């Protein structure tokens, strides 16, 4: 995004885009700092501020690249690198992890940055322009990446500080006047995006405003929707959708924590309902171990939303490899049929 050039902390939302990013000429020869963060953890914001200050330091100019990944969206990477907490900063060079800092330790971070730059011999480079970057990441992929990275984004000519056409200037003024937070992208900085976005949106002029990845329209439609209140309604709808989307991702991360995942009331040590105790006894009798549990009494949102996700209104709930198996009655039936061990562990055999 255009404002990324100012912030210089690149938020990446999918593993595919991360793979493309670390292989791009923009970063492959630099020391890349990857901040594994969780938005709800306040110290992660402090780490981002520290990384931003470091990246702006003339001592490290053009020698570093910095990006941030939401831990909830990168389960495979975190599992492969044994990242167990946020914040964690992974050091990459030429697509390989060479170092890391776990937790928030500014002095250790600086020490390791200097040490790795000296050891690797990273030198200052000239930033590659936006057109060259678009040749690495296709324009359509870039557009989707931009739309995914911001809840409200204005594709305009120029920047809010220096708009290059009257319509873009009016659009920025309108959004600022109504205190609407937005990101922006300068379409004059990338010809590929500028031309492809017209086809993507079936809208041939700029500016173009998007909310939650959906095209709102140009300046006239923006004015109309803001004045009659429809724009605020749209923003609230998208916030609800994003909240539901984030909760779904959270549930999927919980469901995939282990090959066999149990959502129960209480813990294996202290079950809080008869059905949970009966389930645990059933697994113990079948000699099934190695599972993980989640106490749904500790999180009202998870308890409510998981019922919607699974279309199953009671607990406990059992998942194998991220797939919903059922509740206690289903497992009791499997036990009677002699299929419990194979279904839950993938191993042939019957309960003992």
N, C-alpha and C positions, 0 to 999 in steps of 0.2 A: 504494500500500500504506500501511497505517497507519504503519509505521515510516518510510516516506518523509517523513512530516511532521517526524520527528525529524532524519533525515539531510539532507533537502532536496536530494538529488542523485538525480534521477529517471532510472532506467535504462530505456531504451526498446529493444525487441527487434526491431521490424519497421519498415520504411519507412512502411507504412500508419498504424501507431500514431504514428509521429513526425509525419506530416502532420496527423493529428487533434490531436495535442498542441500544435503550434505555432499552430494555428488556434483553440485553446480560449480562453475568457475568462480562464483562469488565468494565461496567459502573454502573450497577444497584445499587451498594452500595456506589458509589462515589457521590460527588456533581457535577452534569453535567451542564456546561455552554453552552448554545445554542445561537450562534451569528446569528441573522437574518440580512443578509447583502444584499447589491446591489453592484455589481462589479463597476458600473459607479460612485459610490459615494466614493470619495477619503478618507473620514474619516473612512470608513469601513476597509480600509487597515491599518490605524493607530490602530484601535481597535484590529485587528488580531495580529498586532505586540505586542500590550500590553498584550493580552491574552496569546500569546506565552511566553512572559517574565514571566508572573505570573505562568504559568504551569511549567516552568523550575525552579522556585524558590524553594529551598530546604524546605522552610517552608510549602509548599503545596504538596510536592512530593507524588505521588500516592494517593492523596486525591481528586484530581480533574480529570475530563474528560472534554474535550472541543471539540465542533464540530461547523460547520458553515453550514447554509442553505441559498440558494439563494431565496430571497423573491418572485421572479417571479415564483418559482416552488412549493410553499407551500401555495397556496391560502386558502385552508380549515383550516390549522393550524393557519394562521395569522388572519383569520376571527373569528375563535373560541376564540382566545386569545386576540382579539382586538388590534392587532399589527398594528399600523398606520404609522410607520416610520422606516427607517433603518438609523443607527444601533439600534437594540434592543437586549438585552441579557436576555434570559429566564433561570431561575435557576430550574433544575429538581433534584428530589431525589426519587428513586424507582418509576420512570415513572410519577411522579406527579410534576406539577409546584408549586413551593413554594415561588418564589420571582422573581423579574425582575429589570432591569435597562434600562430605555428608554433614548436613545441618548448616547453621549459620555461623560462619567463622571468617570474618572479613580479613583478618591478618593472614590466616592460612591461605585464603583464596588469592590474595595479592602475591604472596610468596610463591605459590604454585604457578600462577600466571607468568611471573617473571622467570622462574626457573625453566618452565617449558618453552617459553619463547627463546630463551638463550640456548637451550639444549637443541631445539629444532632448527634454529637459525631462521625463524620467520622474519621476513623483511616486509617493509611497507610496499603496498601495491596500489594501483590505481583502480578506483571503483569501476566495474563494468556497467555500461548504461542499461536502461530498462529494456531497449530493443534486444540487446544481446541476451539478457536474462530470459526474455520471452521465447527465444529460440530453444532454450533448454526446457522450459516448462511451456507447453503449448498455450496459446492465447485462451482457449476455452477452459483449460484446466486452471489457468491463472485467474480467470473471471470467477469460476466456482470457488476458488480459494479465497478470493477477496470477499465474495458474498458470504462465505461461511465464517469469515474472521471478524465480522462486525454486525451488530444488530441493525444499525442504520448507517448507510454509506451513500455518499453523493459522488457520482462520477461527473466531473466538471472540467472545464478548461481553465487551467491554472490552479492556484491554491486559494484558500480563504483570505490569506494575507495579500495575495497578488492575483486576483481573478483576471483571466485573459479575454473575457467577453461579458457583455452586459447582463445576459441571462444568468450566467454563473454567479455574477456579483449579486444580483437580486435574490437568487436562491439561497446563498450564504446569509445574506442580510435577513431573509425571512426566517430561516432556521434559528439564527442567533437571537432575533427579536423575540421569538417565542420560547427561547431557552431550551431548544431541542438539541440534545447531544448527538453528534454524528461524526463519523470518520469520512475521509474523502480520498479520491484517487484522481490524479491529474491525467486525463486522457491524452493530453498533448505530449506527455512523456513516454508514451508507448503506442506506437502506430498500430501494432498488432491487436492490442486490447481495444483501441478506439474503433477499429473497423469491425472486429468480431463481435463486440458488445451490441452493435446495431442489429446484427443478425440474431444474436442470442435473445434480445429483448423485443425484436421486431419494432424498434423505435429508432428513428433515424437522426434525432437531434440530441444535443446536450444543453443543459445538464439532465441527468437521469438519477432519480432517487429510489433507493431500495430499502425496504424494511423487512428484516427476517428473510432475506434472499428473494423477496417478491418485489417486482417493479411497481412503484407507485405511479410514476409518470414524470413529466417535465414540470417546468415552472408554473404553468397555468393550473394544472391539476393539484400541485402542491398548495398553491394559494387557496383554491377552492376547498380542499380537504381540511386545511388548517383552520380556515375561517368558519366552516360549518361544524367543526368538532369531530369529523370523521377520522382525521389523522390521529388524534389522541386515542380514539376507540381502536384503531388499527394497531397502535403501539402497545396498548394493553393486551390485545388478543395475542400479539406476537410474544409478549413477555410470558403469558400463560403457556403458550406452546413451547417456548424455550425452556421454561421451568419443567414442563412435562418431559421434554426431550432429555434434559439433564438428569432427571430422576430415572428415566429408562436406562440411560448409560450407567448410572450408579447401580441400579439393580443388576444389570448385566455384569458389571464388575464384581459384585458380590456373588452372584450365581456361579461365576467362573473362578472363584478363589481356589476351588479344589475339585478333583474328579468327582467326589461325592460330597454334596453340600446339603446340610440340613438346616431349615429355618424352623426354629422351635421356640417354645416358651420356657425361658430359663437357660440353664447350662447343663452339660452332661453331669456335672457334679451336683447341681441343685436344680433338677427339673421343676417347673412351676405349674405343670398340669399333668393329669393322668395319662393323656394321649402321648405327650412327650416322653414320659417315663416308660410307657409301653413300647414306644418306638425304639428307645435306647436299649431296652431289654431284648427286643427282637433282634437287633443288630449284634448285641453281645452274644446271644445264643447262636447266631449264625457265624460267629467269629469274624465279623466284618469290622475292620478298624481303618484308620487312615483318613477318616472323614473330618470335615470342619463344620462348625455350627455357627449360626447367627441367632442371637437372642432378640426376637422381634418385639419383646416387651420394652427394649431399650430405645426403640426408634419408632415413633408413631407413624411417620411418613412411610418408612419401609413396610411396616405392618399393613397399612392401608393400600399402598400402591402395588405391593406384590400380589395382593388378591386380584387386582385388575389385570396385572401383567399375566398371571397364570390362569385367570378365569376360574379360580378355586377359592372358595370363601372361608376355608378353615385351615387351622394349623395343627400339626406340623405339615411342612411341604418339603419334598425331596427332589433334588436335581442331580442328574448324572451328566457330566460333560456339558453343562449349560442347558440341558434339556429337562423339562419338567416331567417327573415320573408319576407323581400323585401324592396322596396322603397315607395315613396309617392303614386304612382299609385296603388300599391297593397293595401295599407291601405285605400285609397279612395274607392276602390272596396269593401273591407270588410265593410266599413261604409255603403255603399249602400245596402249590403246584410244583414246588422244587426249583423255581426259576429265580429266586431272590438273589443268591450269590452271583450268578452269572450276570444278571441285569445290573446290579449295583457295582460289581468289581470287574466285570468282563472276563472272569475266570469260570471255568467249568467246575461243577461240583454241587453238592447239596449241603444244607446246614448241618451242623453237628450239635 
